[in-house]
Amino acid sequence: MAYSVVSKKSGKTYYLHLREQTRKDGGITKLYFFAGEIKDGACDSLPEGKEVIENERTGLPFLKGTGKK
């Protein structure tokens, strides 16, 4: 089951996704994003050291580091 968050502003449900991007130097960057429907790359849980914050103006969720690893 994909990790989901309900927006306090709009009441819409958003699902957490992960896409891994390969950089030119060969390293991998993990890109986390929320989408309105479940697609390929949906995550079952929050990544360690991250928390969900909601943008007060738009109601869209995003991840923020907690400072803990």
Sequence and secondary structure as in RCSB ss.txt:
>XXXX:A:sequence
MAYSVVSKKSGKTYYLHLREQTRKDGGITKLYFFAGEIKDGACDSLPEGKEVIENERTGLPFLKGTGKK
>XXXX:A:secstr
   EEE TTT  EEEEEEEEEE TTS EEEEEEEESS  TTB SS  TTEEEEE TTT  EEEEE S  
